[in-house]
Amino acid sequence: MKKKQIKNRQILPKTTVDPKVSNKLKVFLVIIIAVFTFILYAQSINHNYTLDDHPVIDENSITTMGLSGIPILLKTDYWYGSGHDESRGPVYRPTSLIIFATVWEFSPNDPHVYHFINVLLYSFTCLFLFLVLCELFRKQNILFPFICALLYAAHPIHTEVVNNIKSLDEILCFLFGLISIWSLLKYNSSKSILSFVLGGISFFLALISKETGITFLVIIPMAVYFFTDTSLKKLIPTFLLLLVITGLGLTIRMMVFKDLPPNPGITTSVLNNSLNAAPDMISRYATVFYILLRYLVLLIFPHPLTCDYNFSQIKNQTLSDPAALIGIIIFFASGIFSIINFRKKSIVAFGILFFLITLAPVSNFFFLGGSVMAERFMYTPSLGFCIILTWFLIRVTKTESIKNKFKDFYQFFALNQRLFFIVLGITALYCLKTISRNRDWKDNITIFSHDVKISGNSARANQILGSALMISVMKSADVKNQEDTFRLAKGYLKRALEIYPEYYAPLSHLGVIYLYEKKFDSANYCLKKGLQLMPDDVDLNFNYGLLLFNLKEYDDAIKVLNHTVELNSKHENAYYNLAALYLNKVDYDKALLNYSKVIELNPRNANAYYYSGALLKLKGDTIKANEYTAKALSLGYKEN
């Protein structure tokens, strides 16, 4: 009997701290976590846009409308305003887009403000995570929530989410999920209607922040069950609330997507998800478990990190590959352990289940998603890892045997100094990696110049770096630098084509480089081949139109550029070049019409005003011509 009591004793001691001291300590620890997290990521505030920041912010026709674009954002899919129809699919995440549009209204095209918001919200998330953990572990020492939140805040695997503005959707989804957990814990202990309503609203916001918010439908009741005395029967109101809100969220999605054209290429593309290239189901699932193992390894040892795991960085596995077998054994064993210990309300079982459930939608186990692997997918599941790591460290250091009758802050740290020594060591290593990784995220050239060394077999990593290098010198007056950079860019673009010959994007940008170099035959070959692969790609059509313009094939150029604006009615440069083409053909009415479209899209385009003024003068409208010319000069146009 005595042995059984020892075996079943609490792992962590109940606290005997004076409540006043405990409250002061909690406030002190909250401040530590918030300030620590903000300082850790403060360097990223000075960064520029990277990766998908452009299509959701400065290149997004709806976001750049500011507040007036919000009604459209609420009733359209996530990529609707990006100008890239090939990316559109059943993705509904209006919360982050609304924040982007709101910021644009008051501080247009300032990436630093967006980065500040990401850092601030991540700091608040870590702060609130600590408070939620205090509620979950309220029968235990405050030590557990503090260490867990500290490890979560410092973990380098979160650098992608915090540094990539677009990943605000991840931050909001997890934050609203935490608020919902906290609120519904309060409801189940106090039956407060306000907490019930707040929990429901927060869960709904998590759902429309990112699709993975659906996992909180299971996580919230599980958390209440594990960490309170609430019976499964008494959890029914909470679960019904979450179920009704899930139904509401799914209904809204169906209404938004009813007119969305089908785009199966998003999930079937080898470029997006290399699992589409698996020869059979056995190989596919072997690769899935290999990827799951890689996630686990990155959580334990977060190095090296990369922003791109796409085709063909991750090779397809078979059951004869040791890594795939290890992954299968570890995850099946973990699942069995958590099921066996579910009714015992084991902390480790909760950590495992939290990890597996929140990872499930992006694991590619149940269905293939839009990406094979990404560090941002660990943003929420990593909490499960941090819970298990915290439990392990407390157990190993035998901190549970210490009587925590501390009377002040000094005693709190002094009585747990062995544990804090280890935790601070881990945190220091995390911080060094996080700070180093933050620097990589400065801009596209910096991040991909670093990551292509790790993801050298990724077609997309090579393509994006080549394209970023090309764009960086397109308007450069330094001819030698432009030539050298173009040469370097072509190397990466050609490497992307070596990896995946059917990849149209590098063909488009190779065509642009050859166009700048006046190698028109090479440009024509690349752009035509790209159009064969993707006839309705906006960039390919625009670049091919420019090539035809340079070749003085004006009629064909007009045809291609008109198709470009059919694909993207807000393509300013296409309208500008159409105006120039019609001007060459002495069709002044159509030239003026296209210049007016340019001005409509960009009221600060001085050239469009100047040439409109010149055309109006030719048409005899001297008064309006003078107005346009004056406007062009006020915008900085310099007459030759």
DRENTI-743937 format. One line per 10 residues: number of its first residue (from 1); their letters; for each residue z, y, x of C-alpha. Coordinates in steps of 0.02 Angstrom, whole numbers, plus 32768, in hexadecimal, padded with zeros to 4 digits. Layout:
<romars>
NUM) a) Z/Y/X  ...
</romars>
This chain:
<romars>
1) mkkkqiknrq) 8000/8000/8000  802C/8076/808E  7F86/8053/80E4  7F29/8077/8044  7F80/811F/8031  7F52/814E/80E4  7E9F/811A/80C8  7E8D/8181/8029  7EEA/821C/8065  7E95/82C6/805D
11) ilpkttvdpk) 7E27/82E9/80F3  7E56/83A1/80EE  7F05/83E2/80CA  7F34/844A/8035  7F5E/84F8/806D  8010/853A/8066  7FE2/85EB/8095  802D/8682/803F  7FAA/86B8/7FBC  7FAB/876D/7FFA
21) vsnklkvflv) 7F8B/8735/80AC  7F04/86BE/806D  7EAA/8749/800D  7EB0/87BE/80A2  7E70/8734/8112  7DE2/870E/8099  7DAC/87C5/8099  7DB6/87C8/8157  7D4B/872A/8166  7CCD/876D/80E7
31) iiiavftfil) 7CB6/8809/8153  7CA3/879F/81F0  7C19/8734/81A2  7BBA/87C6/8158  7BBF/8832/81F5  7B9C/879F/8268  7B03/8769/8203  7ABB/8818/81F6  7ACE/8839/82B0  7A82/878F/82DA
41) yaqsinhnyt) 79E1/87BC/8280  79E0/887A/8293  795B/8872/831B  78DC/8832/829C  78E3/88D6/8239  7869/8923/82B6  77EA/8896/82A0  7740/88A3/824C  76ED/8838/81C7  76CB/8781/81F2
51) lddhpviden) 7677/86EA/81A3  7670/86F9/80E4  76C5/87A4/80E1  761A/87F7/80D4  75D7/87A0/8037  767A/87BD/7FD8  7699/8870/8011  761D/88E7/8063  7580/8884/8035  75BB/885E/7F85
61) sittmglsgi) 7565/88CA/7F02  75F5/88B7/7E85  7688/88CE/7EFB  7639/896D/7F3F  7638/89B6/7E8F  76F4/89CB/7EA2  775E/89CE/7E05  76C4/89D5/7D95  7691/8928/7DD5  7732/88D1/7D9D
71) pillktdywy) 76F5/88A5/7CEC  765D/884F/7D3A  76CB/87F2/7DB8  7734/87AD/7D2A  769F/875C/7CD3  7632/8721/7D64  763D/869B/7DEA  7684/86C0/7E96  75DF/86D5/7EF3  7584/8732/7E67
81) gsghdesrgp) 7577/87D9/7EC2  755B/8793/7F70  749C/8796/7F65  7497/86E0/7F9E  746F/8677/7F06  7469/85DB/7F72  7527/85EB/7F84  754C/85FE/7ECB  75A6/8573/7E71  7637/8550/7DFB
91) vyrptsliif) 76B5/85B8/7E5E  7722/8634/7DFD  779D/869A/7E66  77A5/874A/7E20  7852/877B/7E61  7822/8796/7F17  777D/87E9/7EE5  77DB/8863/7E74  7849/8894/7F07  77AF/88AB/7F75
101) atvwefspnd) 775C/8919/7EF1  77FB/897F/7ED9  780D/899E/7F94  7754/89CD/7F9E  776F/8A50/7F17  77EF/8AAD/7F81  77BF/8A7A/8032  770A/8A40/8034  76CC/89CE/80BD  776B/89D3/8125
111) phvyhfinvl) 7791/8923/8164  7836/895B/81AE  787F/897F/8102  784C/88D1/80C7  789A/8882/8162  793A/88E5/8145  7943/88A0/8094  792C/87ED/80D3  79B6/8802/8154  7A29/8857/80D7
121) lysftclflf) 7A0F/87D2/8051  7A25/8745/80CE  7ACA/8793/8106  7B01/87A2/8051  7ACC/86ED/8031  7B39/86AF/80C2  7BC8/871B/8085  7BB8/86D7/7FD5  7BA3/8626/8016  7C50/8637/8065
131) lvlcelfrkq) 7C9A/866E/7FBD  7C45/85DC/7F63  7C87/8562/7FE4  7D34/85AC/7FCC  7D25/8580/7F13  7CE3/84D2/7F38  7D6C/84AF/7FB9  7DF5/8513/7F63  7E6D/847F/7F72  7E50/847E/802C
141) nilfpfical) 7E67/84F0/80C0  7DFB/858D/80C8  7DC9/854F/8175  7D43/84DB/812F  7CE1/8561/80CE  7CE9/85DA/8161  7CA6/8560/81E3  7C20/851D/816E  7BE2/85CC/8141  7BE5/8601/81F8
151) lyaahpihte) 7B7E/856B/822F  7B03/8587/81A1  7AF0/8640/81CB  7ACE/8620/8283  7A5D/8588/8274  79B5/85AF/82C8  7950/854C/8248  7964/85E1/81D2  7906/8657/8245  7861/863A/81EB
161) vvnnikslde) 78A9/8669/8142  7902/8706/817D  7876/8746/81EE  77E5/8720/8179  77EC/87A2/80ED  778C/8731/8076  781B/86B3/8080  7888/8728/801A  7861/86AA/7F8F  78CA/8629/7FEE
171) ilcflfglis) 795A/86A3/8006  795D/86D7/7F4F  794F/8625/7F0E  79E5/85EA/7F74  7A4A/8688/7F51  7A33/867D/7E95  7A5A/85C3/7E9E  7AFE/85EA/7EF6  7B2A/866F/7E74  7B08/85F0/7DEB
181) iwsllkynss) 7B78/856E/7E3F  7C04/85EE/7E53  7BF4/862C/7D9F  7BF2/857F/7D50  7C85/8547/7DBB  7CE2/85DC/7D73  7CAA/85AD/7CC4  7CE5/84F9/7CD3  7D90/8532/7D0D  7DA9/85C8/7C98
191) ksilsfvlgg) 7D29/85AF/7C0B  7CF3/8663/7C26  7C58/868A/7BBE  7C28/8712/7C3B  7C26/8692/7CC8  7BC0/861C/7C5A  7B3D/86A2/7C38  7B38/86DC/7CED  7B22/8629/7D26  7A90/8611/7CB0
201) isfflalisk) 7A3A/86B3/7CE2  7A50/868D/7D9B  7A07/85DF/7D86  7971/8629/7D2B  7956/86A6/7DB9  7960/8618/7E37  78D9/85BC/7DD4  7860/864F/7DD6  7886/8678/7E8C  7842/85D2/7EC9
211) etgitflvii) 7818/852B/7E7B  789E/84D3/7EE2  7920/852D/7E77  790A/849A/7DFE  797C/8434/7E71  7A12/849B/7E39  7A00/8444/7D90  7A50/83B0/7DEA  7AAF/8409/7E75  7B1A/8477/7E02
221) pmavyfftdt) 7B63/83EC/7D93  7B7A/8381/7E2F  7BDC/840B/7E87  7C4C/8426/7DEF  7C6B/8369/7DE3  7C90/8351/7E9C  7D05/83E4/7EB5  7D61/83F7/7E10  7DBB/8384/7D98  7D36/83A1/7D14
231) slkkliptfl) 7D01/82FE/7CC3  7C4B/82CF/7CAA  7C63/82EA/7BEF  7CA0/839B/7C07  7C09/83BF/7C74  7B94/83AC/7BDE  7B93/8467/7BAD  7B69/8498/7C60  7ADE/8417/7C6D  7A96/8446/7BC3
241) lllvitglgl) 7A92/84FE/7BF6  7A33/84D2/7C94  79BF/845F/7C34  7993/84E4/7BB3  7972/8565/7C3B  7905/84E7/7C98  78A1/84CF/7BF9  788F/858C/7BE8  7855/859A/7C9C  77D5/8510/7C87
251) tirmmvfkdl) 7795/8560/7BE6  777B/8607/7C3E  771E/85B0/7CCA  76AB/855A/7C4C  7685/8601/7BFA  7660/8654/7CA2  75F0/85C6/7CDD  758F/85A7/7C3B  74F9/860A/7C79  750C/85DD/7D31
261) ppnpgittsv) 746F/8586/7D70  748F/84DA/7DBB  749C/84D7/7E77  74BF/8424/7EB1  7494/8454/7F64  7542/849F/7F7C  7599/83F6/7F7B  7505/8389/7FB2  74D4/83EF/804A  74F1/8397/80EF
271) lnnslnaapd) 750C/8442/813E  75A0/8467/80CD  75EB/83BA/80CD  75B5/833C/8150  75FE/82B0/80E5  755B/82BC/8083  750A/826D/811C  757D/81D4/8118  7511/8137/810E  7582/80E2/808E
281) misryatvfy) 7628/80F4/802F  768A/8093/80B1  7653/810A/813A  7675/819F/80CA  7729/816C/80A6  7747/8138/815B  7712/81E9/818C  7783/8235/8106  781B/81DD/814F  77E6/8210/81FE
291) illrylvlli) 77E1/82C6/81C2  788C/82B4/8170  78CE/8274/8216  7883/830A/826E  78DD/837D/81F5  7980/8327/821E  7960/8335/82D9  793B/83F0/82C7  79DE/8409/826A  7A3F/83B2/82F4
301) fphpltcdyn) 79DA/83FB/8384  7971/848F/834A  78F3/8494/83D8  7862/84AD/83E4  783E/850E/8345  7791/8538/8304  7749/858E/826C  76BC/8510/8259  76BD/8452/8242  7614/8447/81EC
311) fsqiknqtls) 757E/83D8/8211  757D/8383/8289  7623/83AC/82DA  767A/831B/8285  7624/8275/829F  7621/81F2/8216  76A2/8169/8233  76A8/80B0/820C  773A/8039/81EF  7729/8000/82A3
321) dpaaligiii) 7755/80AE/82E3  780E/80B3/8319  782B/8166/82DC  77EE/813A/822C  785F/80A0/8227  78F6/8103/8264  78D5/8184/81DC  78CA/80FE/8156  796D/80AC/818F  79CE/8150/819D
331) ffasgifsii) 799A/8197/80F5  79AB/80F7/8093  7A57/80D9/80E1  7A8A/818D/80B9  7A50/817B/8005  7AAF/80D7/7FEE  7B4C/8123/803E  7B48/81BA/7FCB  7B32/814F/7F2F  7BC1/80DA/7F5F
341) nfrkksivaf) 7C35/816E/7F81  7BFD/81D9/7EEE  7C92/81B1/7E7E  7D08/81C6/7F11  7CCC/827B/7F1B  7CB1/826A/7FD6  7C87/830D/8030  7C08/82B2/809E  7BB7/8264/8005  7BA8/8311/7FB6
351) gilfflitla) 7B59/8356/8056  7ADA/82C9/805C  7AAE/82D9/7FA4  7A9E/8396/7FB2  7A27/8380/8045  79BD/82F9/7FF2  79B3/834B/7F46  7984/83F9/7F84  7906/83AF/7FFD  78B5/833F/7F7A
361) pvsnffflgg) 7834/83BB/7F33  77EC/83E2/7FDF  7804/8336/802F  7757/82F5/7FFB  77B1/8257/7FC4  7791/8267/7F09  76F2/82CE/7F10  768C/8326/7F95  76B1/83E0/7FA2  7656/8470/7FF2
371) svmaerfmyt) 769C/8451/80A0  76C4/83B8/8108  775E/8402/815E  77AF/84AC/8174  7853/84EC/81BA  7868/855C/8121  7879/84BD/80BA  7921/84A2/8110  7969/8548/80D6  79CA/8501/8042
381) pslgfciilt) 79DD/8449/8077  7A2B/847E/811D  7ACB/84A9/80BE  7AE4/83EF/80A0  7AD5/83D2/815C  7B51/8460/8181  7BCF/8415/8106  7BC6/836C/815D  7BCD/83BB/820A  7C67/8420/81DA
391) wflirvtkte) 7CBD/8386/8193  7C94/8326/8233  7CD6/83AE/82A8  7D79/83BD/8246  7D8D/8300/8247  7D66/82ED/8301  7DDD/8378/8336  7E63/8330/82C1  7E7C/83DD/827A  7EB3/838B/81D7
401) siknkfkdfy) 7F59/835A/822A  7F8B/840F/824B  8006/8461/81D4  7FB3/8503/81A4  804C/856D/817D  8002/8605/81D0  8045/86B1/81A9  7FBC/871E/81F1  7F09/871F/8232  7F40/86F3/82E2
411) qffalnqrlf) 7F94/8652/82AA  7EFA/8621/8244  7E90/861F/82E1  7F1A/85E6/835A  7F49/854C/82F5  7E93/8515/82F1  7E60/8549/83A0  7E19/84A1/83D5  7DA6/849F/833E  7D75/8556/8355
421) fivlgitaly) 7D4E/8538/840D  7CCC/84B3/83DD  7C88/8516/8349  7C74/85B4/83B1  7C19/854E/8435  7B9E/850A/83B4  7B8C/85B6/8363  7B6B/8608/840C  7ADE/858C/842F  7A98/85A9/8381
431) clktisrnrd) 7A9E/8665/839C  7A43/865B/8442  79B8/85F7/83F2  79B2/8666/8357  79A7/8707/83BB  7920/86BB/842A  78C0/867D/8393  78CF/8724/8339  786D/8775/83C6  77DD/86FC/83A9
441) wkdnitifsh) 77C9/873D/82F7  7798/87EF/8329  76E4/87DF/82E8  765B/875D/82D3  761F/8765/8387  76CF/8750/83CC  7703/86C2/8359  7663/865E/836B  7650/867E/8426  76F9/8628/8436
451) dvkisgnsar) 76E4/85A3/83B0  7634/856B/83DE  7682/8524/847D  76ED/84B4/840D  7670/849B/8381  75D5/848F/83ED  758B/8409/837B  7599/8475/82E0  74F0/84B7/82A7  7544/8541/8245
461) anqilgsalm) 75B2/857D/82D5  7519/858D/8344  74B4/85E3/82BC  753A/8664/8291  7557/8690/8347  749C/86A2/8367  7488/870F/82CD  751F/877B/82F9  74DD/8799/83A9  7432/87C7/8362
471) isvmksadvk) 747A/8843/82E5  74E8/8894/836A  7453/88D5/83CF  73CB/88ED/834C  73E2/89A9/8350  7413/89B4/8407  73BE/8A37/8475  73E7/89CF/850F  7347/8969/8521  738A/88F9/85AD
481) nqedtfrlak) 7428/88CF/854C  73C2/88AC/84B0  734D/8837/850E  73DE/87D9/855E  743D/87CA/84BA  73A2/8791/845C  7387/870B/84E0  743B/86CF/84CA  742D/86D4/840C  738D/866D/840E
491) gylkraleiy) 73E7/85E7/8472  746C/85D2/83EC  73EF/85D9/835D  7383/8554/83AF  741E/84EA/83CD  7444/84F6/8312  7395/84B4/82ED  73AA/8427/836B  7444/83EF/830B  73F4/8404/825F
501) peyyaplshl) 7336/8420/8261  7331/8446/81A6  73A6/84DC/81B8  734A/8576/8175  73C4/8601/81AA  73A6/85F4/8267  72EB/85F2/8245  72FC/8695/81E7  735B/86EA/8274  72EB/86A3/82FC
511) gviylyekkf) 725C/86F1/829A  72B4/879A/829D  72CF/8792/8359  7219/8764/8378  71E8/87F3/8304  724C/886D/836F  71FF/8823/840A  7152/8838/83B9  7130/877E/83CA  70E1/8779/831F
521) dsanyclkkg) 709B/86C9/8329  7147/8681/8350  7195/86EC/82C8  7113/86B0/824B  7132/85F9/8278  71EF/8606/8264  71EE/866B/81C3  7168/8600/816E  71C4/8561/819C  7266/85AC/815A
531) lqlmpddvdl) 7212/85DA/80B6  71D2/8529/80A2  7286/84EE/80AB  72D2/8579/803F  724A/85D9/7FDF  72C4/8649/7F82  7335/867C/8011  7347/8739/800C  7351/8755/80C8  72BB/86E6/80EE
541) nfnyglllfn) 7250/8740/806E  7285/87EB/80AC  7267/87BF/8163  71BD/8774/813A  7191/8811/80DB  71BD/8879/8174  714F/880A/81E0  70BB/8821/8169  70DC/88DD/816B  70D1/88DD/8229
551) lkeyddaikv) 7031/8877/8220  6FEB/88FD/81AA  6FD2/887C/8122  7011/88F9/80A2  6FE3/88A1/8000  7036/87FE/8036  70CD/885E/8076  70E0/88B6/7FCE  70D6/8810/7F74  715E/87C1/7FE1
561) lnhtvelnsk) 71D2/8858/7FDB  71C0/8864/7F1E  71F6/87AE/7F17  728A/87DE/7F85  72C8/8861/7F08  72AD/87E4/7E7C  7327/8772/7ED8  739E/8801/7F00  7387/889E/7E97  73FD/88FF/7F08
571) henayynlaa) 73A4/88E3/7FAD  739B/8996/7FF0  7330/896E/8088  72B0/8910/8021  7298/89A6/7FAF  728E/8A1A/8046  7204/89B4/8097  71A9/89A2/7FF1  71A9/8A60/7FE3  7160/8A6D/8092
581) lylnkvdydk) 70DB/89EB/8068  70A5/8A46/7FCA  70A3/8AE8/802E  7029/8A97/80A8  6FBE/8A63/8014  6FC6/8B17/7FD1  7019/8ADB/7F32  7093/8B6D/7F27  70DB/8B42/7E7C  7114/8A94/7EB1
591) allnyskvie) 7150/8AD7/7F59  71BA/8B59/7F00  71FB/8AD6/7E85  7237/8A67/7F14  7286/8AF9/7F72  72E5/8B24/7ED3  7327/8A70/7ECF  7363/8A85/7F83  73BD/8B26/7F54  7409/8AD2/7EBB
601) lnprnanayy) 744E/8A46/7F29  747F/8AB7/7FBA  7493/8B70/7F8F  74AF/8B96/8047  7406/8B59/8085  73C1/8BFA/80D2  7315/8BB0/80F7  72F9/8B80/8042  7322/8C31/800A  72B0/8C7E/808D
611) ysgallklkg) 7218/8C13/8066  7236/8C28/7FAB  7234/8CE3/7FC8  7190/8CD5/8027  7141/8C6E/7F9C  717E/8CE5/7F15  7131/8D75/7F77  708B/8D19/7F7B  7098/8D01/7EBF  70B4/8DBC/7EA8
621) dtikaneyta) 716E/8DB6/7E78  71A4/8E37/7EFA  7250/8E5E/7EB0  7289/8DAA/7EAB  7236/8D89/7F53  729F/8E13/7FA2  733D/8DCC/7F53  731B/8D20/7F9D  72F0/8D67/8047  738E/8DCF/8049
631) kalslgyken) 73F3/8D35/8018  73A3/8CD0/80A6  73D1/8D57/8124  7483/8D60/80E2  7491/8CA4/80FD  745C/8CB7/81B3  73A0/8C9E/81AE  7350/8CEE/8247  729E/8D2A/8237  722E/8D09/82CD
</romars>
